[in-house]
């Protein structure tokens, strides 16, 4: 049905006289004629049960704000949630720059509307490359899960093999994305992990590593928080079998721990969210991929890469796409290695702003701060009856509540009633851990907030 469109403020060309001119130009009598090819039996013959239209911008804004006011945020609650999206501090300059009109979109842009976007993304790539110890970084993809899945596909194309071995502590969400994206061409097999340290079980890896293994994927720090200290051994095992080593990493940890290439990584991926990007429900994630500057790797990137290139004016240089024809939009899409659509270029620019503001000294200081605060939180919780701290590492750790007789859901509910977002309930995704939760401590948590968590946990766990 096409009633009720007259002069609608949010529907372009809805004035009757303009609509009539457009229909006349198309040789049509009514708007319904536009849909004549749709079978009549599947057309809705009545108006939809929708509320009346809002006729002013103020009315619409008030309605949306009333909906948003139902949300609970980290402004009102203390947040110890992590698991891939954490409450890091966002410097004001990050929002100032990414809110500029020439940048405010997810797209990488084109040369006709560049306005500095290409240079900003080139600088972002350079800064992330320095941080992760690689030379080539892509214009970011949707999130870490997509970056991990694409990295696995890149390794499969490089090795012409079809099996990927992934750490058993991989984020369940990232694992689901990788399985979906790599099917049906690539089989993904999970590896066992050490129940005490959280590290990859090298015996299980040795048993599963075979001639068809394209890559080994590990995360360091792991999703459960622990450091993977067996990186050099895993890299050696992968390379001896002709496989690639992919390491997923939290970039904010790299101010204090060795970058993955130092222990043999061939491809590095992760999420930019810790680097100046707010937590958002369904957004704020941005995946990066990094490799060495070798043609065999560069030509397997499905996403855009920006570099410095000469212009038609001798001695003049500009920023532009590198090997554009390898992408799905620079090639026939059905022949491309992978399809790449809307990406998260805005978050790449934001991460570049954050890294340029922090510098090497700032990244080291924030890494040390997070490490110290997380260690303080673990110490505050570890002495409580029935609570065991597992997999200590960088900013996340597992609080095991099995000894309390309480479920993680019960404890989280009680914490929420007291103004605290507790840890992420792991009982469904890691059943072998029983009633456990993943806690995250970032630079934004204060000593008073951690002490309050400890006091409140002691109270709710003992009831």
ChimeraX attribute file (.defattr): number of C-alpha atoms within 10 A of each C-alpha:
attribute: neighborCount
match mode: 1-to-1
recipient: residues
	/A:1	11
	/A:2	8
	/A:3	7
	/A:4	11
	/A:5	15
	/A:6	13
	/A:7	15
	/A:8	14
	/A:9	15
	/A:10	11
	/A:11	10
	/A:12	11
	/A:13	16
	/A:14	16
	/A:15	14
	/A:16	12
	/A:17	12
	/A:18	13
	/A:19	18
	/A:20	17
	/A:21	12
	/A:22	15
	/A:23	16
	/A:24	12
	/A:25	9
	/A:26	10
	/A:27	10
	/A:28	14
	/A:29	12
	/A:30	13
	/A:31	15
	/A:32	10
	/A:33	12
	/A:34	12
	/A:35	11
	/A:36	9
	/A:37	7
	/A:38	10
	/A:39	8
	/A:40	10
	/A:41	7
	/A:42	7
	/A:43	10
	/A:44	9
	/A:45	9
	/A:46	7
	/A:47	10
	/A:48	8
	/A:49	6
	/A:50	6
	/A:51	6
	/A:52	7
	/A:53	11
	/A:54	14
	/A:55	11
	/A:56	9
	/A:57	11
	/A:58	10
	/A:59	12
	/A:60	12
	/A:61	12
	/A:62	11
	/A:63	12
	/A:64	11
	/A:65	11
	/A:66	10
	/A:67	10
	/A:68	10
	/A:69	9
	/A:70	8
	/A:71	7
	/A:72	11
	/A:73	13
	/A:74	13
	/A:75	7
	/A:76	9
	/A:77	13
	/A:78	23
	/A:79	25
	/A:80	23
	/A:81	22
	/A:82	21
	/A:83	19
	/A:84	19
	/A:85	20
	/A:86	22
	/A:87	22
	/A:88	20
	/A:89	15
	/A:90	17
	/A:91	15
	/A:92	10
	/A:93	14
	/A:94	21
	/A:95	15
	/A:96	11
	/A:97	16
	/A:98	19
	/A:99	14
	/A:100	10
	/A:101	9
	/A:102	14
	/A:103	22
	/A:104	14
	/A:105	17
	/A:106	17
	/A:107	15
	/A:108	23
	/A:109	16
	/A:110	12
	/A:111	13
	/A:112	6
	/A:113	10
	/A:114	16
	/A:115	14
	/A:116	14
	/A:117	21
	/A:118	25
	/A:119	18
	/A:120	22
	/A:121	28
	/A:122	24
	/A:123	21
	/A:124	28
	/A:125	28
	/A:126	18
	/A:127	21
	/A:128	24
	/A:129	20
	/A:130	15
	/A:131	21
	/A:132	24
	/A:133	20
	/A:134	23
	/A:135	17
	/A:136	22
	/A:137	30
	/A:138	26
	/A:139	26
	/A:140	32
	/A:141	28
	/A:142	22
	/A:143	23
	/A:144	28
	/A:145	28
	/A:146	24
	/A:147	27
	/A:148	29
	/A:149	20
	/A:150	23
	/A:151	31
	/A:152	30
	/A:153	28
	/A:154	25
	/A:155	26
	/A:156	24
	/A:157	16
	/A:158	17
	/A:159	16
	/A:160	14
	/A:161	20
	/A:162	21
	/A:163	24
	/A:164	24
	/A:165	22
	/A:166	24
	/A:167	23
	/A:168	24
	/A:169	23
	/A:170	20
	/A:171	19
	/A:172	15
	/A:173	14
	/A:174	18
	/A:175	21
	/A:176	14
	/A:177	17
	/A:178	24
	/A:179	16
	/A:180	13
	/A:181	18
	/A:182	20
	/A:183	10
	/A:184	9
	/A:185	12
	/A:186	20
	/A:187	16
	/A:188	22
	/A:189	16
	/A:190	18
	/A:191	23
	/A:192	18
	/A:193	18
	/A:194	13
	/A:195	13
	/A:196	8
	/A:197	17
	/A:198	24
	/A:199	26
	/A:200	25
	/A:201	17
	/A:202	17
	/A:203	11
	/A:204	13
	/A:205	21
	/A:206	13
	/A:207	9
	/A:208	14
	/A:209	19
	/A:210	15
	/A:211	12
	/A:212	16
	/A:213	26
	/A:214	30
	/A:215	33
	/A:216	29
	/A:217	27
	/A:218	28
	/A:219	29
	/A:220	26
	/A:221	25
	/A:222	27
	/A:223	27
	/A:224	29
	/A:225	25
	/A:226	23
	/A:227	20
	/A:228	18
	/A:229	14
	/A:230	13
	/A:231	23
	/A:232	16
	/A:233	13
	/A:234	23
	/A:235	23
	/A:236	16
	/A:237	19
	/A:238	25
	/A:239	17
	/A:240	10
	/A:241	16
	/A:242	17
	/A:243	28
	/A:244	28
	/A:245	29
	/A:246	29
	/A:247	28
	/A:248	27
	/A:249	24
	/A:250	23
	/A:251	24
	/A:252	23
	/A:253	23
	/A:254	18
	/A:255	20
	/A:256	16
	/A:257	16
	/A:258	13
	/A:259	22
	/A:260	25
	/A:261	21
	/A:262	12
	/A:263	17
	/A:264	20
	/A:265	28
	/A:266	22
	/A:267	25
	/A:268	29
	/A:269	29
	/A:270	26
	/A:271	28
	/A:272	27
	/A:273	29
	/A:274	25
	/A:275	25
	/A:276	24
	/A:277	26
	/A:278	19
	/A:279	18
	/A:280	12
	/A:281	8
	/A:282	6
	/A:283	14
	/A:284	19
	/A:285	25
	/A:286	27
	/A:287	24
	/A:288	29
	/A:289	31
	/A:290	27
	/A:291	24
	/A:292	19
	/A:293	12
	/A:294	10
	/A:295	8
	/A:296	12
	/A:297	18
	/A:298	20
	/A:299	17
	/A:300	20
	/A:301	24
	/A:302	24
	/A:303	22
	/A:304	25
	/A:305	23
	/A:306	25
	/A:307	18
	/A:308	14
	/A:309	12
	/A:310	12
	/A:311	12
	/A:312	8
	/A:313	7
	/A:314	7
	/A:315	7
	/A:316	9
	/A:317	12
	/A:318	12
	/A:319	20
	/A:320	21
	/A:321	16
	/A:322	16
	/A:323	15
	/A:324	17
	/A:325	15
	/A:326	21
	/A:327	24
	/A:328	20
	/A:329	16
	/A:330	12
	/A:331	13
	/A:332	11
	/A:333	13
	/A:334	9
	/A:335	11
	/A:336	16
	/A:337	18
	/A:338	18
	/A:339	13
	/A:340	16
	/A:341	12
	/A:342	11
	/A:343	21
	/A:344	23
	/A:345	27
	/A:346	24
	/A:347	31
	/A:348	33
	/A:349	29
	/A:350	28
	/A:351	27
	/A:352	25
	/A:353	24
	/A:354	23
	/A:355	21
	/A:356	14
	/A:357	14
	/A:358	16
	/A:359	13
	/A:360	15
	/A:361	10
	/A:362	14
	/A:363	22
	/A:364	17
	/A:365	14
	/A:366	18
	/A:367	22
	/A:368	18
	/A:369	16
	/A:370	23
	/A:371	20
	/A:372	17
	/A:373	21
	/A:374	25
	/A:375	18
	/A:376	16
	/A:377	22
	/A:378	23
	/A:379	13
	/A:380	15
	/A:381	20
	/A:382	17
	/A:383	13
	/A:384	17
	/A:385	13
	/A:386	16
	/A:387	19
	/A:388	18
	/A:389	17
	/A:390	23
	/A:391	22
	/A:392	20
	/A:393	21
	/A:394	28
	/A:395	28
	/A:396	31
	/A:397	27
	/A:398	26
	/A:399	26
	/A:400	22
	/A:401	22
	/A:402	16
	/A:403	12
	/A:404	19
	/A:405	12
	/A:406	17
	/A:407	19
	/A:408	26
	/A:409	18
	/A:410	13
	/A:411	22
	/A:412	20
	/A:413	15
	/A:414	19
	/A:415	20
	/A:416	15
	/A:417	9
	/A:418	14
	/A:419	15
	/A:420	22
	/A:421	22
	/A:422	25
	/A:423	26
	/A:424	20
	/A:425	23
	/A:426	21
	/A:427	16
	/A:428	11
	/A:429	12
	/A:430	16
	/A:431	10
	/A:432	11
	/A:433	18
	/A:434	17
	/A:435	24
	/A:436	28
	/A:437	26
	/A:438	24
	/A:439	25
	/A:440	28
	/A:441	29
	/A:442	26
	/A:443	18
	/A:444	17
	/A:445	20
	/A:446	13
	/A:447	12
	/A:448	9
	/A:449	16
	/A:450	21
	/A:451	15
	/A:452	15
	/A:453	24
	/A:454	19
	/A:455	14
	/A:456	16
	/A:457	19
	/A:458	17
	/A:459	13
	/A:460	16
	/A:461	21
	/A:462	12
	/A:463	8
